[in-house]
Structure formats: structure tokens, C-alpha cells
Amino acid sequence: MSLRDIVTLPDPVLRQVSKPVERVDSEARKLWDDMLETMYDAPGIGLAAVQVGVPTRMLIVDLAKEGEERKPLFVANPLITWSSEAQSDYEEGCLSIPEFYEMVSRPSEIKLSYVGWQGEAQELHATGLLATCLQHEIDHLNGVLFIDHISRLKRERVIKKFAKAQKLGKL
């Protein structure tokens, strides 16, 4: 496993739509391992492959708090097959938009089909923070950032701030 650099706003790779995973093999599992190490080091609770510069439909999630047993979820080719009408609000942040947090409303429950670590088809019913985190990471795979779910004014301010920081060499 090795640490990878996390791509940050305003890098255009974050707006790319990721391509499907052909098969889960040793190369895909190596990417997941690298992503996991990178996410734990950041620290974060979710990471999409595009955030480490690989626009492929892979993500990882681990909601374990410090001191708890880690339980990573490895997801390839996720597809939300159902989402609740009920919404949940969470203050979201993103490793690709460091130190910026904002309330985002998303469906409180989802059903997800995906391909797991061994290349097997999986289904998952997610609620609460897990549902929010999965939706956040799947958005990344579609070129969508959590700031796209906030007001245009706030979004423009944060994009401008990160563009200025990049220009000044602070990113």
C-alpha cells in the first residue's frame, strides 16, 4: 500500500465522469488499498478513485471512529437502485475541498448495488451517515461535488477561494 496525492479543487479531473471497472483484479484491489491508506492518513471517512486522479468507478468508505475496529467497504460500479423521499441533513466536508464544510440535504436511505472486493455482485441498504457518505462518493464518480448541492453564491465563493489559493501556490 502507498499514499497517493489527493486531487483538490479547482482541478478539472474532479469534474470528470468516471469509467466503469471492467473487472476487480489485483490491480483494482491495489488501488483500493492505496485509497484506503490515503483516506486513513488524511483522515476521512470516504474516498472516490477520481480523488486520487484515477477516474474509475471505485470508492471506499469506513465510518469507524478513532480507536474502533476498522470496517472498510470496498465498492466498484455503484448504482443507487432506490432512495427514500425522506431527507437527512449532514454537515459535509470533502478531502478534495479541505477545511470547508456545509449542510447538505440528501435522501436518508438508499439501496445500492455494486461489485465488491472479490468481484462479486453485492446489495446494500444504507441509512444515516453511511447513506450520506455513499451518495457523496458516488457524486464524485459522476463529476459532482458536494458544493453543487449548496447555494450558487456559496459555491462560487468557495471555488474562487480555491482558485486563488492555487494561483498563489498554496494548494
Contact map, one row per residue, 1 for C-alpha under 8 A:
111000000000000000000000000001001100100000000000000000000000000000000000000000000000000000000000000000000000000000000000000000000000000000000000000000000000000000000000000
111100000000000000000000000000001100110000000000000000000000000000000000000000000000000000000000000000000000000000000000000000000000000000000000000000000000000000000000000
111110000000000000000000000000000110110010000000000000000000000000000000000000000000000000000000000000000000000000000000000000000000000000000000000000000000000000000000000
011111000000000000000000000000000110010000000000000100000000000000000000000000000000000000000000000000000000000000000000000000000000000000000000000000000000000000000000000
001111100000000000000000000000000000010000000000000100000000000000000000000000000000000000000000000000000000000000000000000000000000000000000000000000000000000000000000000
000111110000000000000000000000000000010000000000001110000000000000000000000000000000000000000011000000000000000000000000000000000000000000000000000000000000000000000000000
000011111010110000000000000000000000000000000000011110000000000000000000000000000000000000000001000000000000000000000000000000000000000000000000000000000000000000000000000
000001111110010000000000000000000000000000000000001000000000000000000000000000000000000000000011110000000000000000000000000000000000000000000000000000000000000000000000001
000000111111010000000000000000000000000000000000000000000000000000000000000000000000000000000001100000000000000000000000000000000000000000000000000000000000001001100000000
000000011111010000000000000000000000000000000000000000000000000000000000000000000000000000000000000000000000000000000000000000000000000000000000000000000000001001100100000
000000111111110000000000000000000000000000000000000000000000000000000000000000000000000000000000000000000000000000000000000000000000000000000000000000000000000000000000000
000000001111111100000000000000000000000000000000000000000000000000000000000000000000000000000000000000000000000000000000000000000000000000000000000000000000000000000000000
000000100011111100000000000000000000000000000000010010100000000000000000000000000000000000000000000000000000000000000000000000000000000000000000000000000000000000000000000
000000111111111100000000000000000000000000000000011000000000000000000000000000000000000000000000000000000000000000000000000000000000000000010011100000000000000000000000000
000000000001111110000000000000000000000000000000000000000000000000000000000000000000000000000000000000000000000000000000000000000000000000010111100000000000000000000000000
000000000001111111000000000000000000000000000000010000100000000000000000000000000000000000000000000000000000000000000000000000000000000000001110000000000000000000000000000
000000000000001111100000000000000000000000000000000000100000000000000000000000000000000000000000000000000000000000000000000000000000000000011110000000000000000000000000000
000000000000000111110000000000000000000000000000010000111000000000000000000000000000000000000000000000000000000000000000000000000000000000001110000000000000000000000000000
000000000000000011111000000000000000000000000000000000111000000000000000000000000000000000000000000000000000000000000000000000000000000000000000000000000000000000000000000
000000000000000001111100000000000000000000000000000000011000000000000000000110000000000000000000000000000000000000000000000000000000000000000000000000000000000000000000000
000000000000000000111111000000000000000000000000000000011100000000000000000110000000000000000000000000000000000000000000000000000000000000000000000000000000000000000000000
000000000000000000011111000000000000000000000000000000000000000000000000000000000000000000000000000000000000000000000000000000000000000000000000000000000000000000000000000
000000000000000000001111100100000000000000000000000000000000000000000000000000000000000000000000000000000000000000000010000000000000000000000000000000000000000000000000000
000000000000000000001111111110000000000000000000000000000000000000000000000100000000000000000000000000000000000000111110000000000000000000000000000000000000000000000000000
000000000000000000000011111110000000000000000000000000000000000000000000000000000000000000000000000000000000000000000110000000000000000000000000000000000000000000000000000
000000000000000000000001111111000000000000000000000000000000000000000000000000000000000000000000000000000000000000000000000000000000000000000000000000000000000000000000000
000000000000000000000001111111100000000000000000000000000000000000000000000000000000000000000000000000000000000000000000000000000000000000000000000000000000000000000000000
000000000000000000000011111111110000000000000000000000000000000000000000000000000000000000000000000000000000000000000000000000000000000000000000000000000000000000000000000
000000000000000000000001111111111000000000000000000000000000000000000000000000000000000000000000000000000000000000001000000000000000000000000000000000000000000000000000000
100000000000000000000000011111111100000000000000000000000000000000000000000000000000000000000000000000000000000000000000000000000000000000000000000000000000000000000000000
000000000000000000000000001111111110000000000000100000000000000000000000000000000000000000000000000000000000000000000000000000000000000000000000000000000000000000000000000
000000000000000000000000000111111111000000000000000000000111000000000000010000000000000000000000000000000000000000000000000000000000000000000000000000000000000000000000000
110000000000000000000000000011111111100000000000000000000000000000000000000000000000000000000000000000000000000000000000000000000000000000000000000000000000000000000000000
111100000000000000000000000001111111110000000000000000000000000000000000000000000000000000000000000000000000000000000000000000000000000000000000000000000000000000000000000
001100000000000000000000000000111111111000000011100100000001000000000000000000000000000000000000000000000000000000000000000000000000000000000000000000000000000000000000000
000000000000000000000000000000011111111100000010000000000001000000000001000000000000000000000000000000000000000000000000000000000000000000000000000000000000000000000000000
111000000000000000000000000000001111111110000000000000000000000000000000000000000000000000000000000000000000000000000000000000000000000000000000000000000000000000000000000
011111000000000000000000000000000111111111100000000000000000000000000000000000000000000000000000000000000000000000000000000000000000000000000000000000000000000000000000000
000000000000000000000000000000000011111111111110000000000000000000000000000000000000000000000000000000000000000000000000000000000000000000000000000000000000000000000000000
000000000000000000000000000000000001111111111000000000000000000000000000000000000000000000000000000000000000000000000000000000000000000000000000000000000000000000000000000
001000000000000000000000000000000000111111110000000000000000000000000000000000000000000000000000000000000000000000000000000000000000000000000000000000000000000000000000000
000000000000000000000000000000000000011111110000000000000000000000000000000000000000000000000010000000000000000000000000000000000000000000000000000000000000000000000000000
000000000000000000000000000000000000011111111000000000000000000000000000000000000000000000000000000000000000000000000000000000000000000000000000000000000000000000000000000
000000000000000000000000000000000000001111111110000000000000000000000000000000000000000000000010000000000000000000000000000000000000000000000000000000000000000000000000000
000000000000000000000000000000000000001100111110000000000000111100000000000000000000000000000000000000000000000000000000000000000000100000000000000000000000000000000000000
000000000000000000000000000000000000001000011111000000000011111000000000000000000000000000000000000000000000000000000000000000000000110010000000000000000000000000000000000
000000000000000000000000000000000011001000011111101000000011100000000000000000000000000000000010000000000000000000000000000000000000000010000000000000000000000000000000000
000000000000000000000000000000000010000000000111111100001111000000000000000000000000000000000000000000000000000000000000000000000000000011011000000000000000000000000000000
000000000000000000000000000000100010000000000011111111111110000000000000000000000000000000000000000000000000000000000000000000000000000000001000000000000000000000000000000
000000100000110101000000000000000000000000000001111111110000000000000000000000000000000000000000000000000000000000000000000000000000000000011000000000000000000000000000000
000001110000010000000000000000000000000000000011111111000000000000000000000000000000000000000001000000000000000000000000000000000000000000010000000000000000000000000000000
000111100000000000000000000000000010000000000001111111000000000000000000000000000000000000000000000000000000000000000000000000000000000000000000000000000000000000000000000
000001100000100000000000000000000000000000000000111111100000000000000000000000000000000000000000000000000000000000000000000000000000000000000000000000000000000000000000000
000000000000000000000000000000000000000000000000111111110000000000000000000000000000000000000000000000000000000000000000000000000000000000000000000000000000000000000000000
000000000000100111100000000000000000000000000000110011111000000000000000000000000000000000000000000000000000000000000000000000000000000000001000000000000000000000000000000
000000000000000001111000000000000000000000000000110001111100000000000000000000000000000000000000000000000000000000000000000000000000000000001000000000000000000000000000000
000000000000000001111000000000000000000000000001100000111110000000000000000111000000000000000000000000000000000000000000000000000000000000001000000000000000000000000000000
000000000000000000001000000000010000000000000001100000011111000000000000011111000000000000000000000000000000000000000000000000000000000000001000000000000000000000000000000
000000000000000000000000000000010000000000000111100000001111100000000000011100000000000000000000000000000000000000000000000000000000000011000000000000000000000000000000000
000000000000000000000000000000010011000000000111000000000111110000000001111000000000000000000000000000000000000000000000000000000000000000000000000000000000000000000000000
000000000000000000000000000000000000000000001110000000000011111000000001110000000000000000000000000000000000000000000000000000000000110000000000000000000000000000000000000
000000000000000000000000000000000000000000001100000000000001111100000111100000000000000000000000000000000000000000000000000000000000000000000000000000000000000000000000000
000000000000000000000000000000000000000000001100000000000000111110000111000000000000000000000000000000000000000000000000000000000100000000000000000000000000000000000000000
000000000000000000000000000000000000000000001000000000000000011111011110000000000000000000000000000000000000000000000000000000000000000000000000000000000000000000000000000
000000000000000000000000000000000000000000000000000000000000001111110000000000000000000000000000000000000000000000000000000000000000000000000000000000000000000000000000000
000000000000000000000000000000000000000000000000000000000000000111110000000000000000000000000000000000000000000000000000000000000000000000000000000000000000000000000000000
000000000000000000000000000000000000000000000000000000000000000011111000000000000000000000000000000000000000000000000000000000000000000000000000000000000000000000000000000
000000000000000000000000000000000000000000000000000000000000000111111100000000000000000000000000000000000000000000000000000000000000000000000000000000000000000000000000000
000000000000000000000000000000000000000000000000000000000000000100111110000000000000000000000000000000000000000000000000000000000000000000000000000000000000000000000000000
000000000000000000000000000000000000000000000000000000000000011100011111000000000000000000000000000000000000000000000000000000000000000000000000000000000000000000000000000
000000000000000000000000000000000000000000000000000000000000011100001111100000000000000000000000000000000000000000000000000000000000000000000000000000000000000000000000000
000000000000000000000000000000000001000000000000000000000001111000000111110000000000000000000000000000000000000000000000000000000000000000000000000000000000000000000000000
000000000000000000000000000000000000000000000000000000000001110000000011111000000000000000000000000000000000000000000000000000000000000000000000000000000000000000000000000
000000000000000000000000000000010000000000000000000000000111100000000001111100000000000000000000000000000000000000011000000000000000000000000000000000000000000000000000000
000000000000000000000000000000000000000000000000000000000111000000000000111111000000000000000000000000000000000001111000000000000000000000000000000000000000000000000000000
000000000000000000011001000000000000000000000000000000001110000000000000011111000000000000000000000000000000000001110000000000000000000000000000000000000000000000000000000
000000000000000000011000000000000000000000000000000000001100000000000000001111100000000000000000000000000000000001100000000000000000000000000000000000000000000000000000000
000000000000000000000000000000000000000000000000000000001100000000000000001111110000000000000000000000000000000111100000000000000000000001000000000000000000000000000000000
000000000000000000000000000000000000000000000000000000000000000000000000000011111000000000000000000000000000000111000000000000000000000000000000000000000000000000000000000
000000000000000000000000000000000000000000000000000000000000000000000000000001111110000000000000000000000000011110000000000000000000000000000000000000000000000000000000000
000000000000000000000000000000000000000000000000000000000000000000000000000000111110000000000000000000000000011110000000000000000000000000000000000000000000000000000000000
000000000000000000000000000000000000000000000000000000000000000000000000000000011111000000000000000000000000011100000000000000000000000000000000000000000000000000000000000
000000000000000000000000000000000000000000000000000000000000000000000000000000011111100000000000000000000011111000000000000000000000000000000000000000000000000000000000000
000000000000000000000000000000000000000000000000000000000000000000000000000000000111111000000000000000000011110000000000000000000000000000000000000000000000000000000000000
000000000000000000000000000000000000000000000000000000000000000000000000000000000011111000000000000000000011000000000000000000000000000000000000000000000000000000000000000
000000000000000000000000000000000000000000000000000000000000000000000000000000000001111100000000000000000011100000000000000000000000000000000000000000000000000000000000000
000000000000000000000000000000000000000000000000000000000000000000000000000000000001111110000000000000001111000000000000000000000000000000000000000000000000000000000000000
000000000000000000000000000000000000000000000000000000000000000000000000000000000000011111000000000000001111000000000000000000010000000000000000000000000000000000000000000
000000000000000000000000000000000000000000000000000000000000000000000000000000000000001111100000000000111100000000000000000000000000000000000000000000000000000000000000000
000000000000000000000000000000000000000000000000000000000000000000000000000000000000000111110000000000111000000000000000000000001001000000000000000000000000000000000000000
000000000000000000000000000000000000000000000000000000000000000000000000000000000000000011111000000011110000000000000000000000000000000000000000000000000000000000000000000
000000000000000000000000000000000000000000000000000000000000000000000000000000000000000001111100000011110000000000000000000000000000000000000000010000000000000000000000000
000000000000000000000000000000000000000000000000000000000000000000000000000000000000000000111110111111000000000000000000000000000000000000000000010000000000000000000000000
000000000000000000000000000000000000000000000000000000000000000000000000000000000000000000011111111110000000000000000000000000000000000000000000010000000000000000000000000
000001010000000000000000000000000000000001010010000000000000000000000000000000000000000000001111110000000000000000000000000000000000000000000000000000000000000000000000000
000001111000000000000000000000000000000000000000001000000000000000000000000000000000000000000111110000000000000000000000000000000000000000000000000000000000000000000000000
000000011000000000000000000000000000000000000000000000000000000000000000000000000000000000001111111100000000000000000000000000000000000000000000000000000000000000000000000
000000010000000000000000000000000000000000000000000000000000000000000000000000000000000000001111111100000000000000000000000000000000000000000000000000000000000000000000000
000000000000000000000000000000000000000000000000000000000000000000000000000000000000000000001100111110000000000000000000000000000000000000000000000000000000000000000000000
000000000000000000000000000000000000000000000000000000000000000000000000000000000000000000001100111111000000000000000000000000000000000000000000000000000000010000000000000
000000000000000000000000000000000000000000000000000000000000000000000000000000000000000000111100001111100000000000000000000000000000000000000000000000000000000000000000000
000000000000000000000000000000000000000000000000000000000000000000000000000000000000000000111000000111110000000000000000000000000000000000000000001001000000000000000000000
000000000000000000000000000000000000000000000000000000000000000000000000000000000000000011110000000011111000000000000000000000000000000000000000000001000000000000000000000
000000000000000000000000000000000000000000000000000000000000000000000000000000000000000011110000000001111100000000000000000000000000000000000000010011000000000000000000000
000000000000000000000000000000000000000000000000000000000000000000000000000000000000001111000000000000111110000000000000000000000000000000000000000010000000000000000000000
000000000000000000000000000000000000000000000000000000000000000000000000000000000000001110000000000000011111000000000000000000000001001000000000000000000000000000000000000
000000000000000000000000000000000000000000000000000000000000000000000000000000000011111100000000000000001111110000000000000000000011000000000000000000000000000000000000000
000000000000000000000000000000000000000000000000000000000000000000000000000000000011111100000000000000000111110000000000000000110011000000000000000000000000000000000000000
000000000000000000000000000000000000000000000000000000000000000000000000000000000011010000000000000000000011111000000000000011110010000000000000000000000000000000000000000
000000000000000000000000000000000000000000000000000000000000000000000000000000011111000000000000000000000011111100000000000011100010000000000000000000000000000000000000000
000000000000000000000000000000000000000000000000000000000000000000000000000000011110000000000000000000000000111110000000001111000000000000000000000000000000000000000000000
000000000000000000000000000000000000000000000000000000000000000000000000000001111100000000000000000000000000011111000000001111000000000000000000000000000000000000000000000
000000000000000000000000000000000000000000000000000000000000000000000000000001111000000000000000000000000000001111100000111100000000000000000000000000000000000000000000000
000000000000000000000000000000000000000000000000000000000000000000000000001111100000000000000000000000000000000111110000111000000000000000000000000000000000000000000000000
000000000000000000000001000000000000000000000000000000000000000000000000001111000000000000000000000000000000000011111111110000000000000000000000000000000000000000000000000
000000000000000000000001000000000000000000000000000000000000000000000000011100000000000000000000000000000000000001111111110000000000000000000000000000000000000000000000000
000000000000000000000001000010000000000000000000000000000000000000000000011000000000000000000000000000000000000000111111000000000000000000000000000000000000000000000000000
000000000000000000000001100000000000000000000000000000000000000000000000000000000000000000000000000000000000000000111111000000000000000000000000000000000000000000000000000
000000000000000000000011100000000000000000000000000000000000000000000000000000000000000000000000000000000000000000111111100000000000000000000000000000000000000000000000000
000000000000000000000000000000000000000000000000000000000000000000000000000000000000000000000000000000000000000000111111110000000000000000000000000000000000000000000000000
000000000000000000000000000000000000000000000000000000000000000000000000000000000000000000000000000000000000000011110011111000000000000000000000000000000000000000000000000
000000000000000000000000000000000000000000000000000000000000000000000000000000000000000000000000000000000000000011110001111100000000000000000000000000000000000000000000000
000000000000000000000000000000000000000000000000000000000000000000000000000000000000000000000000000000000000001111000000111110000000000000000000000000000000000000000000000
000000000000000000000000000000000000000000000000000000000000000000000000000000000000000000000000000000000000001110000000011111000000000000000000000000000000000000000000000
000000000000000000000000000000000000000000000000000000000000000000000000000000000000000000000000000000000000111100000000001111100000000000000000000000000000000000000000000
000000000000000000000000000000000000000000000000000000000000000000000000000000000000000000000000000000000000111100000000000111110110000000000000000000000000000000000000000
000000000000000000000000000000000000000000000000000000000000000000000000000000000000000000000000000000000001110000000000000011111111000000000000000000000000000000000000000
000000000000000000000000000000000000000000000000000000000000000000000000000000000000000100000000000000000001100000000000000001111111000000000000000000000000000000000000000
000000000000000000000000000000000000000000000000000000000000000000000000000000000000000001000000000000000000000000000000000000111111100000000000000000000000000000000000000
000000000000000000000000000000000000000000000000000000000000001000000000000000000000000000000000000000000000000000000000000001111111110000000000000000000000000000000000000
000000000000000000000000000000000000000000000000000000000000000000000000000000000000000000000000000000000011110000000000000001111111111000000000000000000000000000000000000
000000000000000000000000000000000000000000000000000000000000000000000000000000000000000001000000000000000111000000000000000000111111111100000000000000000000000000000000000
000000000000000000000000000000000000000000001100000000000000100000000000000000000000000000000000000000000000000000000000000000001111111110000000000000000000000000000000000
000000000000000000000000000000000000000000000100000000000000100000000000000000000000000000000000000000000000000000000000000000000111111111000000000000000000000000000000000
000000000000000000000000000000000000000000000000000000000000000000000000000000000000000000000000000000000100000000000000000000000011111111100000000000000000000000000000000
000000000000000000000000000000000000000000000000000000000000000000000000000000000000000000000000000000000000000000000000000000000001111111110000110000000000000000000000000
000000000000000000000000000000000000000000000111000000000010000000000000000000000000000000000000000000000000000000000000000000000000111111111000000000000000000000000000000
000000000000000000000000000000000000000000000001000000000010000000000000000001000000000000000000000000000000000000000000000000000000011111111100000000000000000000000000000
000000000000000000000000000000000000000000000000000000000000000000000000000000000000000000000000000000000000000000000000000000000000001111111111110000000000000000000000000
000000000000011010000000000000000000000000000001011000000000000000000000000000000000000000000000000000000000000000000000000000000000000111111111100000000000000000000000000
000000000000000111000000000000000000000000000001110000111100000000000000000000000000000000000000000000000000000000000000000000000000000011111111000000000000000000000000000
000000000000001111000000000000000000000000000000000000000000000000000000000000000000000000000000000000000000000000000000000000000000000001111111000000000000000000000000000
000000000000011111000000000000000000000000000000000000000000000000000000000000000000000000000000000000000000000000000000000000000000000000111111100000000000000000000000000
000000000000011000000000000000000000000000000000000000000000000000000000000000000000000000000000000000000000000000000000000000000000000000111111110100000000000000000000000
000000000000011000000000000000000000000000000000000000000000000000000000000000000000000000000000000000000000000000000000000000000000000100110011111110000000000000000000000
000000000000000000000000000000000000000000000000000000000000000000000000000000000000000000011100000000010000000000000000000000000000000100100001111111000000000000000000000
000000000000000000000000000000000000000000000000000000000000000000000000000000000000000000000000000001000000000000000000000000000000000000000000111111000010000000000000000
000000000000000000000000000000000000000000000000000000000000000000000000000000000000000000000000000000000000000000000000000000000000000000000001111111110010000000000000000
000000000000000000000000000000000000000000000000000000000000000000000000000000000000000000000000000000011000000000000000000000000000000000000000111111100000000000000000000
000000000000000000000000000000000000000000000000000000000000000000000000000000000000000000000000000001110000000000000000000000000000000000000000011111110110000000000000000
000000000000000000000000000000000000000000000000000000000000000000000000000000000000000000000000000000000000000000000000000000000000000000000000000111111110000000000000000
000000000000000000000000000000000000000000000000000000000000000000000000000000000000000000000000000000000000000000000000000000000000000000000000000101111111000000000000000
000000000000000000000000000000000000000000000000000000000000000000000000000000000000000000000000000000000000000000000000000000000000000000000000000000111111100000000000000
000000000000000000000000000000000000000000000000000000000000000000000000000000000000000000000000000000000000000000000000000000000000000000000000000001111111110000000000000
000000000000000000000000000000000000000000000000000000000000000000000000000000000000000000000000000000000000000000000000000000000000000000000000001101111111111000000000000
000000000000000000000000000000000000000000000000000000000000000000000000000000000000000000000000000000000000000000000000000000000000000000000000000000011111111100000000000
000000000000000000000000000000000000000000000000000000000000000000000000000000000000000000000000000000000000000000000000000000000000000000000000000000001111111110000000000
000000000000000000000000000000000000000000000000000000000000000000000000000000000000000000000000000100000000000000000000000000000000000000000000000000000111111111000000000
000000001100000000000000000000000000000000000000000000000000000000000000000000000000000000000000000000000000000000000000000000000000000000000000000000000011111111100000000
000000000000000000000000000000000000000000000000000000000000000000000000000000000000000000000000000000000000000000000000000000000000000000000000000000000001111111110000000
000000000000000000000000000000000000000000000000000000000000000000000000000000000000000000000000000000000000000000000000000000000000000000000000000000000000111111111000000
000000001100000000000000000000000000000000000000000000000000000000000000000000000000000000000000000000000000000000000000000000000000000000000000000000000000011111111100001
000000001100000000000000000000000000000000000000000000000000000000000000000000000000000000000000000000000000000000000000000000000000000000000000000000000000001111111110000
000000000000000000000000000000000000000000000000000000000000000000000000000000000000000000000000000000000000000000000000000000000000000000000000000000000000000111111111000
000000000000000000000000000000000000000000000000000000000000000000000000000000000000000000000000000000000000000000000000000000000000000000000000000000000000000011111111111
000000000100000000000000000000000000000000000000000000000000000000000000000000000000000000000000000000000000000000000000000000000000000000000000000000000000000001111111111
000000000000000000000000000000000000000000000000000000000000000000000000000000000000000000000000000000000000000000000000000000000000000000000000000000000000000000111111110
000000000000000000000000000000000000000000000000000000000000000000000000000000000000000000000000000000000000000000000000000000000000000000000000000000000000000000011111110
000000000000000000000000000000000000000000000000000000000000000000000000000000000000000000000000000000000000000000000000000000000000000000000000000000000000000000001111111
000000000000000000000000000000000000000000000000000000000000000000000000000000000000000000000000000000000000000000000000000000000000000000000000000000000000000000001111111
000000010000000000000000000000000000000000000000000000000000000000000000000000000000000000000000000000000000000000000000000000000000000000000000000000000000000001001100111
